């Protein structure tokens, strides 16, 4: 069982390895928000990470333009099957499914 002190040490080790000032500032703001909140360590007034990921969609962009920008190359089932058959699996399907249980 992981204790609070173990978690603190793990967090310190992870943060010590980060050299990006922007990432460290974000971590600092997140921790500051958690510790200053009285709702059991959860800052409900802060927007979720999902909201941080939302960007505005460009208007007037066609589906074809998106495909070209993403360098999309379609593949049919036969081509997919050939590639899939070339994969050398370390485990059988039954072993992989057993891991999910």
MMTF fields as JSON, N, C-alpha, C and O atoms, coordinates in Angstrom:
{
  "mmtfVersion": "1.0.0",
  "mmtfProducer": "UNKNOWN",
  "numBonds": 403,
  "numAtoms": 404,
  "numGroups": 101,
  "numChains": 1,
  "numModels": 1,
  "chainsPerModel": [1],
  "groupsPerChain": [101],
  "chainIdList": ["A"],
  "bondAtomList": [4, 2, 8, 6, 12, 10, 16, 14, 20, 18, 24, 22, 28, 26, 32, 30, 36, 34, 40, 38, 44, 42, 48, 46, 52, 50, 56, 54, 60, 58, 64, 62, 68, 66, 72, 70, 76, 74, 80, 78, 84, 82, 88, 86, 92, 90, 96, 94, 100, 98, 104, 102, 108, 106, 112, 110, 116, 114, 120, 118, 124, 122, 128, 126, 132, 130, 136, 134, 140, 138, 144, 142, 148, 146, 152, 150, 156, 154, 160, 158, 164, 162, 168, 166, 172, 170, 176, 174, 180, 178, 184, 182, 188, 186, 192, 190, 196, 194, 200, 198, 204, 202, 208, 206, 212, 210, 216, 214, 220, 218, 224, 222, 228, 226, 232, 230, 236, 234, 240, 238, 244, 242, 248, 246, 252, 250, 256, 254, 260, 258, 264, 262, 268, 266, 272, 270, 276, 274, 280, 278, 284, 282, 288, 286, 292, 290, 296, 294, 300, 298, 304, 302, 308, 306, 312, 310, 316, 314, 320, 318, 324, 322, 328, 326, 332, 330, 336, 334, 340, 338, 344, 342, 348, 346, 352, 350, 356, 354, 360, 358, 364, 362, 368, 366, 372, 370, 376, 374, 380, 378, 384, 382, 388, 386, 392, 390, 396, 394, 400, 398],
  "bondOrderList": [1, 1, 1, 1, 1, 1, 1, 1, 1, 1, 1, 1, 1, 1, 1, 1, 1, 1, 1, 1, 1, 1, 1, 1, 1, 1, 1, 1, 1, 1, 1, 1, 1, 1, 1, 1, 1, 1, 1, 1, 1, 1, 1, 1, 1, 1, 1, 1, 1, 1, 1, 1, 1, 1, 1, 1, 1, 1, 1, 1, 1, 1, 1, 1, 1, 1, 1, 1, 1, 1, 1, 1, 1, 1, 1, 1, 1, 1, 1, 1, 1, 1, 1, 1, 1, 1, 1, 1, 1, 1, 1, 1, 1, 1, 1, 1, 1, 1, 1, 1],
  "groupList": [{"groupName": "UNK", "atomNameList": ["N", "CA", "C", "O"], "elementList": ["N", "C", "C", "O"], "formalChargeList": [0, 0, 0, 0], "bondAtomList": [1, 0, 2, 1, 3, 2], "bondOrderList": [1, 1, 2], "singleLetterCode": "X", "chemCompType": "L-PEPTIDE LINKING"}],
  "groupTypeList": [0, 0, 0, 0, 0, 0, 0, 0, 0, 0, 0, 0, 0, 0, 0, 0, 0, 0, 0, 0, 0, 0, 0, 0, 0, 0, 0, 0, 0, 0, 0, 0, 0, 0, 0, 0, 0, 0, 0, 0, 0, 0, 0, 0, 0, 0, 0, 0, 0, 0, 0, 0, 0, 0, 0, 0, 0, 0, 0, 0, 0, 0, 0, 0, 0, 0, 0, 0, 0, 0, 0, 0, 0, 0, 0, 0, 0, 0, 0, 0, 0, 0, 0, 0, 0, 0, 0, 0, 0, 0, 0, 0, 0, 0, 0, 0, 0, 0, 0, 0, 0],
  "groupIdList": [1, 2, 3, 4, 5, 6, 7, 8, 9, 10, 11, 12, 13, 14, 15, 16, 17, 18, 19, 20, 21, 22, 23, 24, 25, 26, 27, 28, 29, 30, 31, 32, 33, 34, 35, 36, 37, 38, 39, 40, 41, 42, 43, 44, 45, 46, 47, 48, 49, 50, 51, 52, 53, 54, 55, 56, 57, 58, 59, 60, 61, 62, 63, 64, 65, 66, 67, 68, 69, 70, 71, 72, 73, 74, 75, 76, 77, 78, 79, 80, 81, 82, 83, 84, 85, 86, 87, 88, 89, 90, 91, 92, 93, 94, 95, 96, 97, 98, 99, 100, 101],
  "secStructList": [7, 7, 7, 2, 2, 2, 2, 2, 2, 2, 2, 2, 2, 2, 2, 2, 6, 7, 7, 7, 2, 2, 2, 2, 2, 2, 2, 2, 2, 2, 2, 2, 2, 2, 2, 6, 7, 6, 6, 6, 6, 7, 7, 6, 6, 1, 7, 7, 2, 2, 2, 2, 2, 7, 7, 7, 7, 7, 6, 6, 7, 7, 2, 2, 2, 2, 2, 2, 2, 6, 6, 7, 7, 7, 7, 7, 2, 2, 2, 2, 2, 2, 2, 2, 2, 6, 7, 7, 7, 1, 1, 7, 2, 2, 2, 2, 2, 2, 2, 2, 7],
  "xCoordList": [0.84, 0.0, 0.883, 1.851, 0.53, 1.297, 0.84, -0.352, 1.801, 1.472, 1.512, 1.954, 1.056, 1.074, 2.514, 2.793, 3.422, 4.825, 5.416, 6.196, 5.056, 5.523, 5.049, 5.814, 3.788, 3.235, 3.958, 4.253, 4.241, 4.948, 6.321, 6.724, 7.031, 8.362, 8.269, 9.086, 7.265, 7.073, 6.794, 7.332, 5.957, 5.631, 6.874, 7.123, 7.646, 8.872, 9.837, 10.445, 9.978, 10.875, 10.435, 11.262, 9.138, 8.621, 8.841, 9.336, 8.474, 8.599, 10.068, 10.39, 10.944, 12.381, 12.939, 13.922, 12.334, 12.815, 12.284, 12.685, 11.391, 10.803, 11.606, 11.84, 12.03, 12.805, 12.038, 12.528, 10.853, 10.039, 9.321, 8.486, 9.65, 9.082, 7.558, 6.862, 7.04, 5.581, 4.885, 3.848, 5.45, 4.861, 4.919, 3.955, 6.058, 6.197, 5.219, 4.656, 5.006, 4.034, 2.623, 1.858, 2.28, 0.959, 0.804, -0.233, 1.824, 1.782, 1.619, 0.821, 2.373, 2.286, 0.872, 0.316, 0.298, -1.071, -2.074, -2.979, -1.904, -2.818, -2.719, -3.731, -1.488, -1.297, -1.802, -2.44, -1.52, -1.981, -3.516, -4.094, -4.159, -5.62, -6.179, -7.208, -5.501, -5.962, -5.794, -6.702, -4.645, -4.383, -5.161, -5.38, -5.584, -6.323, -7.821, -8.576, -8.263, -9.689, -10.108, -9.357, -11.292, -11.776, -12.64, -13.153, -12.823, -13.663, -12.866, -12.832, -12.228, -11.479, -10.4, -10.16, -9.752, -8.648, -9.041, -8.185, -10.314, -10.769, -11.25, -12.136, -10.665, -11.045, -12.149, -11.874, -13.392, -14.529, -14.711, -15.396, -14.111, -14.275, -13.367, -13.594, -12.366, -11.415, -11.977, -12.591, -11.768, -12.288, -11.503, -10.334, -12.137, -11.511, -10.462, -10.429, -9.611, -8.599, -9.245, -8.663, -10.421, -11.121, -11.39, -11.209, -11.813, -12.075, -10.797, -10.841, -9.652, -8.372, -8.026, -7.334, -8.504, -8.15, -9.028, -8.71, -10.104, -11.034, -10.466, -10.056, -10.448, -10.013, -11.139, -11.98, -11.143, -12.179, -11.956, -10.823, -13.031, -12.982, -12.916, -13.651, -12.015, -11.925, -13.182, -13.687, -13.673, -14.866, -14.46, -13.393, -15.311, -15.099, -14.087, -13.65, -13.71, -12.765, -13.557, -14.514, -13.155, -13.859, -13.262, -12.138, -14.032, -13.578, -12.317, -11.382, -12.297, -11.139, -9.889, -8.798, -10.033, -8.898, -8.339, -7.125, -9.234, -8.805, -8.02, -6.971, -8.527, -7.832, -6.445, -5.481, -6.34, -5.044, -4.089, -2.914, -4.57, -3.723, -3.196, -2.083, -3.992, -3.585, -2.876, -2.548, -2.639, -1.94, -2.62, -1.959, -3.947, -4.732, -4.574, -4.727, -4.27, -4.167, -5.092, -4.809, -6.185, -7.125, -6.494, -5.546, -7.044, -6.573, -7.806, -8.745, -7.792, -8.936, -8.705, -7.619, -9.719, -9.65, -8.558, -7.878, -8.381, -7.369, -5.975, -5.174, -5.683, -4.381, -4.199, -3.128, -5.255, -5.205, -4.926, -4.093, -5.631, -5.465, -4.032, -3.47, -3.439, -2.051, -1.107, -0.225, -1.29, -0.445, -0.666, 0.291, -1.917, -2.233, -1.661, -1.21, -1.675, -1.145, 0.367, 0.916, 1.045, 2.495, 2.938, 4.114, 2.016, 2.36, 2.641, 1.853, 3.775, 4.119, 3.746, 4.404, 2.691, 2.188, 2.998, 3.328, 3.317, 4.028, 3.089, 3.524, 1.807, 0.83, -0.343, -0.609, -1.038, -2.219, -3.377, -3.325, -4.414, -5.593, -6.198, -6.633, -6.225, -6.772, -5.973, -6.552, -4.638, -3.8, -4.077, -4.158, -4.222, -4.497, -5.852, -5.992, -6.849, -8.174, -8.177, -8.901, -7.364, -7.29, -6.719, -7.079, -5.837, -5.257, -6.334, -6.245, -7.347, -8.424, -9.334, -10.026, -9.346, -10.221, -9.722, -10.348],
  "yCoordList": [-1.184, 0.0, 1.245, 1.343, 2.182, 3.41, 4.406, 4.678, 4.944, 5.917, 7.326, 7.523, 8.277, 9.67, 10.134, 10.856, 9.717, 10.102, 9.492, 10.146, 8.245, 7.611, 8.409, 8.651, 8.813, 9.592, 10.933, 11.366, 11.587, 12.864, 12.699, 13.509, 11.651, 11.4, 11.12, 11.61, 10.324, 10.038, 11.311, 11.505, 12.166, 13.433, 14.314, 14.913, 14.394, 15.198, 14.673, 15.455, 13.349, 12.758, 13.088, 13.395, 13.023, 13.319, 14.793, 15.12, 15.669, 17.104, 17.509, 18.404, 16.857, 17.175, 16.914, 17.539, 16.013, 15.698, 16.611, 16.483, 17.528, 18.429, 19.719, 20.36, 20.101, 21.33, 22.411, 23.531, 22.092, 23.036, 23.976, 23.537, 25.261, 26.247, 26.315, 26.46, 26.212, 26.281, 25.115, 25.294, 23.926, 22.762, 22.927, 22.622, 23.411, 23.605, 24.655, 24.497, 25.728, 26.747, 26.168, 26.472, 25.327, 24.7, 23.783, 23.796, 22.997, 22.108, 22.937, 22.598, 24.017, 24.887, 25.441, 25.416, 25.944, 26.488, 25.406, 25.655, 24.203, 23.109, 22.755, 22.596, 22.636, 22.286, 23.4, 23.141, 24.631, 25.778, 25.79, 26.078, 25.473, 25.43, 24.323, 24.494, 23.185, 22.049, 22.347, 22.094, 22.879, 23.103, 24.272, 24.326, 25.214, 26.361, 26.122, 26.985, 24.976, 24.68, 23.88, 23.032, 24.146, 23.447, 22.238, 21.589, 21.911, 20.794, 19.499, 18.858, 19.115, 17.855, 17.778, 16.708, 18.89, 18.892, 18.982, 18.863, 19.189, 19.268, 20.682, 21.193, 21.302, 22.663, 22.618, 22.417, 22.803, 22.697, 23.927, 23.862, 25.044, 26.259, 26.274, 27.055, 25.446, 25.422, 24.571, 23.532, 25.01, 24.25, 22.953, 22.875, 21.958, 20.654, 20.651, 21.555, 19.639, 19.495, 19.338, 19.752, 18.756, 18.596, 19.967, 20.156, 20.898, 22.241, 22.912, 23.715, 22.593, 23.136, 22.633, 23.316, 21.448, 20.826, 21.309, 21.055, 21.986, 22.41, 23.602, 24.597, 23.49, 24.594, 24.917, 24.069, 26.136, 26.528, 25.833, 25.65, 25.462, 24.821, 25.903, 26.89, 25.694, 26.651, 26.547, 25.451, 27.665, 27.668, 27.587, 28.064, 26.986, 26.929, 25.882, 25.896, 24.985, 23.934, 22.734, 22.298, 22.213, 21.053, 19.767, 19.741, 18.721, 17.392, 17.01, 16.446, 17.315, 16.993, 17.737, 17.166, 18.998, 19.767, 19.142, 19.076, 18.689, 18.049, 16.778, 16.529, 15.976, 14.752, 15.056, 14.366, 16.069, 16.445, 16.959, 16.593, 17.803, 18.351, 17.258, 17.359, 16.221, 15.13, 14.018, 12.98, 14.24, 13.263, 11.885, 10.853, 11.905, 10.676, 9.811, 10.279, 8.558, 7.591, 6.418, 5.645, 6.289, 5.207, 3.84, 3.707, 2.846, 1.476, 0.575, 0.739, -0.371, -1.275, -2.484, -2.653, -3.307, -4.422, -5.417, -5.956, -5.665, -6.622, -6.154, -6.941, -4.869, -4.322, -4.386, -4.739, -4.042, -4.101, -5.517, -5.734, -6.479, -7.878, -8.356, -9.078, -7.951, -8.326, -7.786, -8.503, -6.534, -5.935, -6.596, -6.867, -6.853, -7.475, -8.882, -9.301, -9.614, -10.978, -11.012, -12.044, -9.905, -9.853, -9.619, -9.787, -9.238, -8.95, -10.258, -11.202, -10.294, -11.464, -11.175, -10.383, -11.822, -11.598, -12.405, -13.565, -11.788, -12.49, -13.389, -14.366, -13.059, -13.802, -14.192, -13.554, -15.244, -15.649, -14.726, -13.99, -14.771, -13.953, -14.299, -13.411, -15.575, -15.984, -15.386, -14.968, -15.338, -14.75, -13.256, -12.735, -12.572, -11.14, -10.854, -9.914, -11.661, -11.479, -11.769, -11.127, -12.741, -13.085, -11.925, -11.748, -11.144, -9.987, -8.967, -8.275, -8.868, -7.887, -8.238, -7.367, -9.471, -9.877, -9.383, -9.642],
  "zCoordList": [0.0, 0.0, 0.0, 0.754, -0.855, -0.966, 0.097, 0.236, 0.841, 1.876, 1.285, 0.153, 2.049, 1.608, 1.379, 0.422, 2.258, 2.082, 0.82, 0.128, 0.508, -0.728, -1.938, -2.872, -1.912, -3.019, -3.158, -4.271, -2.033, -2.072, -2.715, -3.55, -2.324, -2.882, -4.376, -5.156, -4.779, -6.203, -6.994, -8.084, -6.441, -7.109, -7.217, -8.264, -6.146, -6.166, -7.225, -7.956, -7.31, -8.306, -9.73, -10.588, -9.97, -11.307, -11.646, -12.725, -10.73, -10.973, -11.122, -11.902, -10.384, -10.467, -11.857, -12.256, -12.588, -13.924, -15.016, -16.173, -14.671, -15.664, -15.725, -14.7, -16.931, -17.112, -17.86, -17.999, -18.34, -19.099, -18.123, -17.332, -18.186, -17.265, -17.393, -16.389, -18.606, -18.794, -18.108, -17.469, -18.238, -17.564, -16.047, -15.346, -15.546, -14.1, -13.59, -12.507, -14.356, -13.947, -13.892, -12.977, -14.881, -14.878, -13.667, -13.003, -13.382, -12.215, -10.948, -10.074, -10.855, -9.681, -9.506, -8.408, -10.607, -10.54, -10.132, -9.336, -10.687, -10.343, -8.856, -8.172, -8.377, -6.962, -6.065, -5.044, -6.439, -5.663, -5.587, -4.54, -6.713, -6.726, -5.86, -5.207, -5.853, -5.047, -3.561, -2.768, -3.184, -1.759, -1.182, 0.028, -2.026, -1.511, -1.492, -1.044, -1.967, -2.036, -0.816, -0.335, -0.321, 0.864, 0.518, 1.43, -0.751, -1.164, -1.249, -2.299, -0.153, -0.074, -1.144, -1.703, -1.434, -2.379, -3.835, -4.711, -4.116, -5.501, -5.777, -5.093, -6.773, -7.124, -8.174, -9.357, -7.747, -8.65, -9.52, -10.54, -9.138, -9.922, -11.142, -12.066, -11.162, -12.269, -13.405, -13.162, -14.636, -15.761, -15.928, -15.55, -16.485, -16.624, -17.727, -18.562, -17.729, -18.769, -20.138, -21.14, -20.2, -21.466, -22.087, -23.29, -21.28, -21.786, -22.274, -23.206, -21.656, -22.105, -23.502, -24.257, -23.844, -25.118, -26.277, -27.439, -25.977, -27.018, -27.775, -27.176, -29.074, -29.927, -30.901, -31.199, -31.387, -32.331, -33.671, -34.115, -34.284, -35.592, -36.655, -36.613, -37.61, -38.71, -39.561, -39.804, -40.001, -40.843, -42.303, -42.689, -43.103, -44.538, -44.979, -46.13, -44.094, -44.451, -44.948, -44.307, -46.081, -46.627, -46.084, -45.584, -46.193, -45.788, -46.558, -45.99, -47.838, -48.678, -48.196, -48.191, -47.792, -47.283, -46.003, -45.809, -45.145, -43.898, -44.215, -43.621, -45.149, -45.526, -46.076, -45.745, -46.903, -47.478, -46.41, -46.413, -45.493, -44.435, -43.51, -42.992, -43.307, -42.428, -43.181, -42.606, -44.474, -45.305, -45.217, -45.096, -45.281, -45.163, -46.398, -47.526, -46.173, -47.267, -46.931, -46.016, -47.666, -47.356, -47.619, -48.393, -46.959, -47.132, -47.193, -46.415, -48.119, -48.206, -47.297, -46.744, -47.151, -46.217, -46.61, -45.737, -47.888, -48.342, -47.942, -47.437, -48.166, -47.776, -46.249, -45.754, -45.525, -44.072, -43.593, -42.712, -44.179, -43.787, -44.028, -43.205, -45.163, -45.457, -44.389, -43.915, -44.014, -42.982, -41.626, -40.9, -41.288, -40.003, -39.915, -38.849, -41.02, -41.02, -40.837, -40.453, -41.106, -40.964, -39.518, -39.196, -38.66, -37.265, -36.543, -36.603, -35.864, -35.069, -33.62, -32.944, -33.156, -31.81, -30.807, -31.055, -29.672, -28.613, -27.822, -27.213, -27.832, -27.039, -27.923, -28.942, -27.523, -28.269, -27.922, -26.937, -28.737, -28.477, -27.119, -26.386, -26.789, -25.483, -24.335, -23.332, -24.469, -23.42, -23.284, -22.171, -24.411, -24.383, -23.757, -22.974, -24.099, -23.51, -22.021, -21.26, -21.602, -20.184, -19.366, -18.202, -19.97, -19.285, -18.957, -17.943, -19.802, -19.59, -18.434, -17.907, -18.037, -16.923, -15.592, -14.564]
}
